[in-house]
Amino acid sequence: MRALRKVAPGAGLEWTDVEEPDCGPRDVKVRVLRAGICGTDLHILGWDSSAQSMCDTVPFTPGHEFYGEVVEIGDEVTDVRVADRISGEGHVVCGVCRNCRAGRRQMCIRTRSIGVQRDGAFAEYVVLPHQNVWVHEHESHEDLITPELGAVFDPLGNAVHTALKFPLVGEDVLITGAGPIGQMAAAVARHAGARYITITDVAPARLAMAEDSGADVVLDVSDSRVRDAQRRLGMREGFDVGLEISGQARALQEMIENMNHGGKIALLGLPSQKFEIDWTMVVTRMITLQGIYGREMFETWNAMSAMLSTSEVLRTAILRTITDVLPAADWEKGFDLARSGTAGKVVLDFSTLDA
């Protein structure tokens, strides 16, 4: 089969022919139809220090955001059928550590990630454990869950996990980072009943895209301050909930400065280096800081499927974050778009490899 591989340590990826993966007794083999490009994939392409620390086996196939059709199931699989249309949970857990046994699989201490520590979805076929398969209902997937929407369930799950970590009904929400996940988080917060939503960034293109995400204020913090948004909205106190998605030091620092006493912050963005925050302010204002990684397995999946199945407005908002769908053979253009910061979510169409 054809696959986009990291064939050796160093920058770059390469189209190559590899053996189709075998389907184990508890596995599911999927024909990949669409695969999204993630920031992690950009790190893997460039082979920076972040990628080198994450990827412990080379060669391998990247890609962890995907939608496809089941073509084979293992002998012990009973809950997935051939021809099911599915998305995949990329975190493969051990099942036996304390957190796994307690039902907190997203906190597994031995997690192995599809497309990072094991072969992923930038290929014609990918194999994953049946427990990691999320089946889209047959009666709804054609009309509601398009291949493009199915391909972004992974990043949408990040947004849903972050946005719904704390109650949002009637609350004022600050989102830092207006990339695709920030835009998705704004749409989810609006759907969940937030009062005012402000989203910040410094990239004009992303701020322009975020204007239709459900936010009340879209703020360029290169020339404005978060307090300006509070004044525009007539807010008498600080924000109740913060969603930090940018990974930028100043974004979190300014968020803390503008939180109400007792405010709660969910942190998804990964900083590139260590930085200081005002711990006195965190303590005296009794602010909660909660790290977020991936999706809750599988409560987040239930939540996003339920919301998407009942809200055309939310489906439209999430689909709007997908700005480019390209044939998989044009992967270099897709990676350039994703790296440029001028596009939203970029999706590669692997069904075109059959043409």
Residue pairs with C-beta under 8 A, 6 or more apart in sequence:
1 17
1 18
1 19
1 20
1 123
1 124
1 125
2 15
2 16
2 17
2 123
2 124
2 353
3 15
3 16
3 17
3 18
3 61
3 119
3 122
3 123
3 124
4 13
4 14
4 15
4 61
4 62
4 63
4 122
4 123
4 328
4 331
5 13
5 14
5 15
5 16
5 18
5 59
5 60
5 61
5 62
5 122
6 13
6 14
6 44
6 47
6 55
6 58
6 59
6 60
6 61
6 62
7 13
7 14
7 16
7 58
7 59
8 58
8 59
9 47
9 52
9 58
10 47
11 45
11 46
11 47
12 45
12 47
13 44
13 45
13 62
13 122
13 331
15 329
15 331
18 61
18 123
20 124
20 125
21 29
21 119
21 125
21 126
21 127
22 127
23 29
23 72
23 73
23 74
23 127
24 74
24 127
25 74
25 75
25 76
25 77
26 74
26 76
26 77
26 129
26 130
26 131
27 73
27 74
27 77
27 127
27 128
27 129
27 130
28 70
28 72
28 73
28 74
28 77
28 80
28 86
28 127
28 128
28 129
28 130
28 133
29 70
29 71
29 72
29 73
29 125
29 126
29 127
30 66
30 68
30 69
30 70
30 71
30 86
30 88
30 121
30 125
30 126
30 127
30 128
30 133
31 68
31 69
31 70
31 71
31 124
31 125
32 63
32 66
32 67
32 68
32 121
32 122
32 123
32 124
32 125
32 126
32 350
33 66
33 67
33 68
33 69
33 147
33 151
33 349
33 350
33 351
34 66
34 67
34 68
34 147
34 148
34 150
34 151
34 325
34 347
34 348
34 349
34 350
34 351
35 63
35 65
35 66
35 67
35 121
35 122
35 151
35 328
35 347
35 348
35 350
36 65
36 66
36 151
36 152
36 154
36 155
36 345
36 346
36 347
36 348
37 65
37 334
37 335
37 338
37 345
37 346
37 347
37 348
38 64
38 65
38 154
38 155
39 338
40 51
40 54
40 62
40 64
40 115
40 116
41 62
41 63
41 115
41 122
41 335
41 338
42 335
42 338
42 339
43 50
43 51
43 54
44 51
44 54
44 55
44 62
44 116
45 62
45 335
50 272
54 113
54 116
54 117
55 116
55 117
56 117
57 117
57 118
60 115
60 116
60 117
60 118
60 119
60 120
61 115
61 119
61 120
61 121
61 122
61 123
61 126
62 115
62 116
62 120
62 122
63 114
63 115
63 120
63 121
63 122
63 123
63 126
64 88
64 90
64 113
64 114
64 115
64 116
64 120
64 121
64 154
65 90
65 121
65 151
65 152
65 153
65 154
65 155
66 87
66 88
66 120
66 121
66 126
66 151
66 154
67 85
67 86
67 87
67 147
67 148
67 149
67 150
67 151
67 153
68 85
68 86
68 88
68 121
68 126
68 350
69 83
69 84
69 85
69 86
70 80
70 81
70 82
70 83
70 84
70 85
70 86
70 133
71 82
71 125
72 82
73 80
73 81
73 82
73 130
74 130
77 130
79 130
79 135
80 86
80 130
80 133
80 135
84 133
84 135
84 136
84 138
85 135
85 136
85 138
85 141
85 145
85 150
86 133
86 134
86 135
86 136
86 150
87 134
87 136
87 150
87 151
87 153
87 154
88 114
88 121
88 126
88 128
88 132
88 133
88 134
88 154
89 132
89 133
89 134
89 154
89 157
89 295
89 297
89 298
89 301
90 113
90 114
90 115
90 116
90 120
90 132
90 154
90 294
91 105
91 106
91 108
91 111
91 112
91 113
91 114
91 132
91 294
91 295
91 297
92 111
92 112
92 113
92 114
92 118
92 128
92 129
92 132
93 100
93 105
93 108
93 110
93 111
93 297
94 100
94 108
94 109
94 110
94 111
95 101
95 105
95 108
97 108
97 109
97 110
98 109
99 105
99 107
99 108
99 109
100 108
105 297
106 293
106 294
106 295
106 296
106 297
112 118
114 120
114 121
114 126
114 128
114 132
115 121
115 122
119 126
119 127
120 126
122 328
122 331
122 348
123 350
124 350
124 353
134 153
134 298
134 301
134 305
136 145
136 150
136 305
137 309
140 309
141 150
144 308
144 309
144 315
145 308
146 319
147 349
147 351
148 319
148 322
148 325
148 347
149 308
149 315
149 318
149 319
149 322
151 347
152 180
152 318
152 321
152 322
152 345
152 347
153 301
153 304
154 295
155 180
155 181
155 184
155 345
156 184
156 304
156 318
157 294
157 295
157 300
157 301
157 304
158 181
158 268
158 292
158 294
158 295
159 181
159 182
159 184
159 185
159 188
160 184
160 188
160 295
160 300
160 303
160 304
160 307
161 268
161 292
161 294
161 295
161 296
161 300
162 181
162 185
162 243
162 245
162 266
162 268
162 292
163 185
163 188
163 189
163 192
163 243
163 266
164 188
164 192
164 300
164 303
165 264
165 266
165 290
165 292
166 241
166 264
166 266
166 288
166 290
168 189
168 192
168 193
168 194
168 241
169 192
169 193
169 194
170 193
170 194
170 195
171 194
171 195
171 240
171 241
172 194
172 195
172 196
172 197
172 198
172 233
172 235
172 238
172 239
172 240
172 241
172 260
173 189
173 194
173 196
173 197
173 198
173 239
173 240
173 241
173 242
173 243
174 198
174 199
174 200
174 226
174 229
174 239
174 241
174 242
174 243
174 255
174 258
174 259
175 182
175 185
175 186
175 189
175 197
175 198
175 199
175 200
175 215
175 242
175 243
175 245
176 182
176 199
176 200
176 201
176 242
176 243
176 244
176 245
176 246
176 248
176 251
176 252
176 254
176 255
176 269
177 199
177 200
177 201
177 244
177 245
177 246
177 247
177 248
177 251
177 269
178 199
178 200
178 201
178 203
178 206
178 207
178 209
178 210
178 213
178 218
179 201
179 206
179 245
179 246
179 344
180 321
180 322
180 344
180 345
181 245
181 268
182 199
182 201
182 206
182 210
182 213
182 243
182 245
182 246
183 199
183 206
183 209
183 210
183 213
183 317
183 320
183 321
183 344
184 213
184 317
184 318
184 321
185 243
185 245
186 197
186 199
186 210
186 213
186 214
186 215
187 213
187 214
187 314
187 317
187 318
188 307
188 314
189 197
189 214
189 241
189 243
190 197
190 213
190 214
190 215
190 317
191 214
191 307
191 311
191 313
191 314
194 241
196 216
196 217
196 233
196 235
197 214
197 215
197 216
197 217
198 215
198 216
198 217
198 218
198 219
198 226
198 229
198 230
198 233
198 239
199 210
199 213
199 215
199 217
199 218
199 219
200 218
200 219
200 220
200 221
200 226
200 229
200 246
200 251
201 207
201 210
201 219
201 220
201 221
201 246
202 220
202 221
202 222
203 341
203 342
204 220
205 341
205 342
205 343
206 341
206 344
207 218
207 219
207 220
209 320
209 321
209 323
209 344
210 218
211 218
212 317
212 320
213 317
213 320
213 321
214 317
216 233
217 229
217 232
217 233
219 226
219 228
219 229
221 250
221 251
221 254
225 254
226 254
226 255
226 257
226 258
227 258
230 238
230 239
230 258
237 260
238 258
238 259
238 260
238 261
238 263
239 255
239 258
239 259
239 260
239 263
240 259
240 260
240 263
240 264
241 263
241 264
241 265
241 266
242 255
242 256
242 259
242 263
242 264
242 265
242 266
243 265
243 266
243 268
244 251
244 252
244 255
244 265
244 266
244 267
244 268
244 269
245 268
245 269
246 269
247 269
247 270
247 271
247 272
248 269
248 271
249 271
249 275
251 269
252 265
252 267
252 269
252 277
253 275
253 277
253 278
255 265
256 265
256 277
256 278
256 281
256 282
256 285
256 287
257 278
257 281
259 265
259 285
259 287
260 285
261 285
261 286
261 287
262 285
262 286
262 287
263 285
263 287
263 288
264 287
264 288
264 290
265 287
265 288
265 289
265 290
266 290
266 292
267 289
267 290
267 291
267 292
268 292
268 293
281 287
282 289
295 301
307 314
308 314
308 315
308 318
320 344
321 344
321 345
322 344
322 345
322 346
322 347
323 337
323 343
323 344
323 345
323 346
324 334
324 337
324 343
324 344
324 345
324 346
324 347
325 346
325 347
325 348
325 349
326 333
326 334
326 346
326 347
326 348
326 349
327 348
327 349
327 352
328 348
328 349
328 350
328 352
328 353
329 352
329 353
330 348
331 348
334 346
334 347
334 348
335 346
337 343
337 346
338 346
